Amino acid sequence: MKGNPLLESVNLAYRSAVSKLNLSPDLCAALGSPEREIAITIPVTMDDGRLEVFRGYRVQHSSLRGPYKGGLRYDACVELDEVRALAALMTWKCAVANIPYGGAKGGICCDPKSMSSRELEALTRNYTRMMGSMIGPQFDIPAPDVNTDERIMSWIADEKARGGTPWARASVTGKPIILGGSLGRREATGRGVASVALYALRKAGKNPADCTIAVQGFGKVGSWAAKFLHDAGCKIVAISDVSGAIMRDGGLDIPGIREYVANNRSHLLEGYESQGVRPITGDEILTLKVDALIPAALEAQITSANAGDIRAAAVVEGANGPTTFEADSILNEKGVTVVPDILANVGGVMVSYFEWVQNLQSLQWSFEDVMSRLEQSMERACDEVWAVSDNRGCSLRTAAYILAIKRVAEAAAIRYSVTA
Ligand code: NAD
């Protein structure tokens, strides 16, 4: 049976980078394996009186550089291998960002769209109680991910407060502003993706006003990335979501479309019409000839089956793991610049870190302060990854992994008293 493609890709990228470093095999094995894996059974009394039992996970991949940090995902497809892969990505992402966190990820196998608000609250509170001290402000700090939001984060924080956890609100990030959320967290990931895309275009000697962009996925990450790139003067020629894809050669009206989606009952692109806008297929959007393609929907969208057809000059990974390891090699051979997820979408965890720092000090930074810290941190992370790539003559993905693994290995060497 074939394993989880995301876990395979993450493991292969790790091994490929590690092979370029002079680390002991034992240390490589230790850094590549999760420190702890928790699987729980969560009983919930449903609205109709039935007892339903859910499977929940938290994989704590590394705490070498600080408390565990990573999102919590609610989805019918959640399974342990996927959570393992996403937890490892968080370790490398936090190390690329150089923020003092390790990596973790959680998930509950459920269909949140079919559950009432009361059922979701009971599920979230039961998960939090069963995780006990495994979640907390100095130990492991969840955040929103696919199908989880501010409301779910506030239930977790409230459950921690009821249990007597000191500084309970710092147990999660991505909270509503009134309950200790950070200004700028909502747009942070997309803003970071846009900054990285603009950095890549600049490196290629291109002017944003002459550039065309396609964005797959118009949710929390994709719609903000499209907005900031549109604001920077780029032409967003195509976008898509689960309901379909649209294109306009002269560029789409991104502010108008964001407003349409916000007010549309389904919060989807379906039904959007405007002069010059035509529908295309979800597959077509990936193979358009554009300056940058931003996959910001799901994992494993660019595979060995379609990588040969990609005509974008650059792929900027807004989503986690949108390109499989095989596809990545094909794109590298074709000369496509691939900016990896662990750099491109790092803005989310950066502002989560800012939120946690504000909570621990009972401060509220201004929106401008958050954005300027984010911009500076993104620029620094890009400079560092590009420098490793230039010095070693390797892809940006390998460079980002090398930078991250070296930082985690350095922490391990000191903490384990071994030679890295
Ligand atoms: P979201 O649920 O807000 O948005 C996902 C979007 O993808 C939606 O527009 C959905 O309609 C669309 N989509 C789903 N299936 C599709 C398909 N087959 N074709 C085209 N579009 C499709 O989720 P999000 O928070 O924007 O996350 C997107 C990705 O970014 C995920 O991989 C997530 O792990 C990653 N990510 C998110 C954050 C964050 O802060 N939200 C941070 C880092 C990484």
Residues whose N, C-alpha, C, O or C-beta is under 5 A from the ligand:
A	BS01	NAD	V146 N147 T189 Q216 G217 F218 G219 K220 V221 G222 S240 D241 V242 G282 A296 A297 L298 G318 A319 N320 N345 G348
